[in-house]
Amino acid sequence: MSPTQAPAFGPRAWTADQVRNDTSWIQRLTPAEVAGFDAALAHARTLDKPLLALEQKDFPLNAAARGALERAVATTQGRWGMCLVKGFPVERWSEADTRLAYWGMSLYMGVGRTQNRASEIINNVRDEGGSYKVKGGRGYNTNAKLDFHQDSCDVVALMTRRTAKSGGTSKVISSIALRDEVQRLRPDLMPVLQAPWHHTYQGTQDPVQPPFYRCPIFGDDPVYFSARTNRKNIDGAQRDFPEVPRLTQQQQEALELFDELMPGDKLCFSMELEAGDMQLLNNYVTLHSRTDFEDFDEPDRKRHLLRLWLAIPGSQPLAPQWEEYYGDIRPGAVRGGVRGSAITPEFLAYEERQAKALGMLWRPWRPLVTLADIQSSAA
């Protein structure tokens, strides 16, 4: 493979029309696959084990169900960088059943990553009265329209239990296509976007880490593209940390160009997630958002999705500048997530055990940059 040749079956740039006209990224579960998930759930229920203690043998999938998950994860690493799996029987699974089944599925897909300051492994995506564009604000517990962003892992998976009364439309773009548009319109901004930018952790860092991190928006690797952006967290670093360098004129112009391009009809593909849908996105080659939504009044009808952040065995390598945030840039390594302040021995044991079960590279977590490093350099 030449230095500038992308992997033969890897992700490619796409437009909204292209992904709309090719539905190969959508899978519909067969009766045999559904039966496999039901049977595994029934077995796992009898064990009454904590989620972090579960292993594949505790959620024994038949070949059909296991194959469905393997294809779904593989699809996220292919042409479109995403997959939608339809037909999980959430209408007859309780909330506890759905959570148990979803975690059981994850044991075949990857290593779960912690997602917030409470170091939770599964997040409820529902309106719990949170605020979005404030210090420490996150989008998953609000009903707000979200900025285009990616989550802090190889693959983010959303299981839809209930949909909103109106709104909550999922929006996805190819970050490779976004890169190509910037290259076409403003090639002078490419070196700016490939240099490190400061982002706030929004309070989700380990106590030994600084409250912000540095990461480029676009990677410059000629073979494996990766992107990372979230305007809310860039703006938050500017607002909350005077020690962070101020945005330059070119950086501001880049963000304004993003705001113009990302929601446009050319790049932005919208999908209405339905109950029983599982959406999986490759966070290095897609960016996502959603519209705001209005909920039903009845608690049992309110919009509810479950979110997993996964490190997966077939992940791509990352550029060296990504290591400060992701912790490990080797392909197929356990990486990503946000540590928070409540990592437990049970999680650490799960992480190592699950990595071994999936044949993934793993090493104990260590911060590449500490708060003490930042403080000493500023002294």
N, C-alpha and C positions, 0 to 999 in steps of 0.2 A: 504494500500500500504506500503510495507516495505521501510526502509530508502534508500535502494539502487535500488529500482525498478523504472524504468522510467515510465512516463505516458503511459497508454496502447496504445494510438493512436498517440503518439508524434513522433518527428523526430528520425530517426535512421541513423547510418553511412551507406554510400553507396559508391560504386566504379563507375567508368565511365561506365563499361560494364553493371552494374545493372540498372543504370538510363537510359541507351540507350535501354535496352530490356524491359522496363516497361514504357509505355507512359501515365500512369494514371495521371501524373502531367500536361498533356497538355489538354486544353479545346478548342473546336472550337465553335464559336458563331453560334446559329441557326438564321434563318430569323426572328423569333419572337423577339429574343434578340436584333438583330441589329435594328429592327424597333423600339424597346423601346428606344434605345439610340438616334436614329434619332428624335423621337418625343420629347423627353426631351430636346434635343439640340434646336429644333425649338422653343419650349416654352421659354427656357432661353434666346435665342436671342432677343425675343420681350421685355424683361425686361430691358436690358441695365444696369445691376447692376454690380458694382465692384465685383471681385471674392470673396473677403473677406466678402462681405455682403450676399452672396448666402446661402440659406438653402435648405434642401431636397425638400421642396415644390416648390422651384424655378426650380428644375431639376427633374420633376416628372417621375420616371421610372415605367414601367409596371412590373408585377411580374416576367416575364421571365428575363428581363435585371437585375433587382435587384438580382434575384437568381444567375445569372452568376457571379456577383461581390462577393456575399457572399460565393459562392463555391470557388472562386479563392483565397480569403483571407484565408479561412479555410484550403485550400490545403497547404498554406505556413507553417502552423503550424503542418502539418502531416508528413507522412513518409519521403518525399523527401526534405522538407523545401523550396520548390519553386513551382511556377506555371507559365505556359505559356498559355496565352489566345490569340487565333488567330481569325482574321476576322473583326477587327474594320474597318469601311469604310473610312479610311484616304485618299484614292485616290479621294474622292469627298468632303471631308471636307477641308476647307481652314486652314491655320495655326492658325488663330484666332478661328475658329470653333473647331479645335482639342484641343486647350488650354482650351476653355470653356467647352467642353464635358468632358475632362479629369478631370478638377477640379470638375465638377458636379458629376462625378463618385466617386471622393474621398470623397464626403459628405456621401456616403454609406459605405465606407471602413474604414475610420479612421480620425484622426486629423492630418492635414498637419503640417510639421515641417519646420522651416527656415533652409536654406542650405548653406549660405555663408556669407561673411562679409557685403554684402548688404541686408541680412535678407530676401532673396527672397524665395517664397513658391513653385514656379515651376522653375526649371532650364532648360535652353536649353543645351542639350548635343550635341555640334557641335564644329568644329574647328574654333575658333575665334582668332587664332594666339597666344594662351597662351603657357607658358612653364611649364613643369611638375615637374622635379626634381630640383626646385630652391626654395629659401625662399618664402613662400606664394603661391607656385604653386599648382594648382589643376588640375586633369586630365580631367574633363568634357569639358573644353574649348580648348582642344588640339586634335591633331590626334595621340598622342603618345601611345605606348604600356604601359599598366598600371600594376603596381605591384598587386598581389592578396591582397584584402582588403575587408572590409565590410563598409557599410555606417552607418551613426550615427542615426539609428532609428530602430524600430521593423521590418518594411518591406520597402524595396526600390522597387518602381515600375517604369518601363521604357516603354513608349509608342513610338513605332517606326513609324516615318512619312516617312523617306527616308533612304535608305541604301547607303553605300559608293560605289565608283567605284570598289574598291577591299579592302579586309581586314575588320577590325572592328569586328572580330569574338568574340562572347561572350564566356567566359570560367568560369566554376563554379566548385567548389569542396565542398565536405562535410567537414566542420571543425571538425565534430565528428570523421570521418574517419582519418583525419590528426592527431588528438589527439591519436587515437588508434595506428597509425603507429609510432608516437614518443614513445609511451609507449612500443611498441614492440622492437624498435631499440635502443632507448636511454632513458630508464626509469629514469636515473639519472638527465635528464633535466626537468622532470615533475615539481618538486618543483620550479625550476627556472621560468618556464612558468606560474606557478600559483601565483607567486609573482608580485607586481606592476612593470610596466615598464613605462618610461617617453615617451610621445608622444607630438609632437608639434601640436598646434591648426591650424597652417598655417595661422594665422591672422584672424581666423573666430570667435574668442571668444568675449564675451561681454567685454566692456572696463573695467569693474571691475574685470575681471578674469585674472589670470596669462596667459602667452602665451603658456603654456604647461600644461598637465594633467597627472595623474597617473592612470593606469588601467592594470590589469593582461592581459596576452594573452589568457590563458585558465582559465575558472572558475573551481572551485573545488567542486561545489555542486553535490552530488551524484544522484540527481533526474533531475535537469534542467541544462543541459549543456549550456554554452555560451562561445564564443570566440571573441576576438578582436585583429586584427593585421594589420599593414600596414607598411612595411619596410621603405617606403619613409618617413613616419612621425616619425618613431623611429630614422632613420638616421638624419632627419632634427633637431630633438631635440638635438642630439649629436653635430651637426654642429653649431647650432645657439645659444645655451644656455650653456655657460661654467659652470653655477651653477648646471646643471643637472649631476648626477653621471655618470661616464664613464661606458660603457658596460664592463661587466666582460668577462673572457674567455668563460665561459659556455653560457652566453647570445649570444656571437658571434657565438658559435658553434650551438646554437639553430636556429639562423637566417640562417646560412648556410645550416642546415638540411632542413629547410622550403624551401629554394630556390631549393633544390634538389627534394623534395617530391611534392610540389604543382603543378608544370607544368608537372609532369610525367604522362605517359599513364594510370597508375593504378587509380589515383585519379581524374584527370582533364577531365571533360566533356565539349566538345565544341558544341556550337549551333550557327547557322546563323540566326539572327533575321531578319524577313521580314517585309515589310511595313504592318501595321495593327496588328502587334504583341504587346502584353503587357506582359512584363516579371516581375514577382514579386518574390523577394527573402527574406527569413527570415535571417536577418543579424546575428543572434546569432548562427546559425548552418550551414551557408554556407559562403564561401569566393568567390569573383568573380574578374575577370580581363577582359581585352580584348586585342586583337592584335592591332598593329598600322594600320592605314588605309590611302588609297589614295582617294581623293575626285574627283568628276567631276569638270570641269572648270566652268560650268554654275551655278550661284547661286541657281537657283530653283531646282537643282538636287543634291545639296550637302547633305551629311549625316546629319540627324537631328532626335534626339530623345528628348522627354520631360520626365523629372524626377520628381517624387514625393517621398518625405520621409514621412512615415506615422507611427504614433502611433496607434495601433489597439486595439479594445476592448478585444480580446482573447489572448493578449500577456502573455508570461510566466513571473514568478518572476525572478529577477536578484540577484546575490550575493551582499553582502554589499559593496565590493570593487568596484562595478560598479557605485555606487551612485555619486561619484565625477564627473563623466563624463555625465551620463544619467539624473541625477537630481532626479529621482524617480525610485525605484526598485520594487514597488508593481506591481503585475500582473494586466493587464488591465488599467494601469495608463497612462496619457499623459506624455510623456518623450522623450528625445533624441532631435536631431537637434543641430545646432550650432547657437548661438544667433546672432552673428554679431553685427553691430553697428547701425542698422536702424529699430529696433522693433517699431511698431507703435501702437497707441491705437486701431486702427481698427483690427490689428492682435490679440491683447490681448482679445478684445471682441469676435472675431471669435473663438479663442481657447476655451474660457470658454463656449460659446454657443454650439459649436460642441461637446465638451466633454459631456455636459448635454444631447444633442440629442442622443448620442450613449451610454449613461449610463456608461461613463468612469470615473475613479478617476482623479481628477484634483486639483491642488493647485497652487497658484501663484509662479512663478519661483523665486528661490533664489540661489545664488552660494554657494556651499558647501565650496569652497576654493576661497579666493579672492587674488588679486595681493598684497594687503596690508598685508595679512597673510604671503605670501611668503617673502615679503620684511622685515617684522619684524623678521621672523625666521632666516633670513640671517644676520641680523644686529648684 
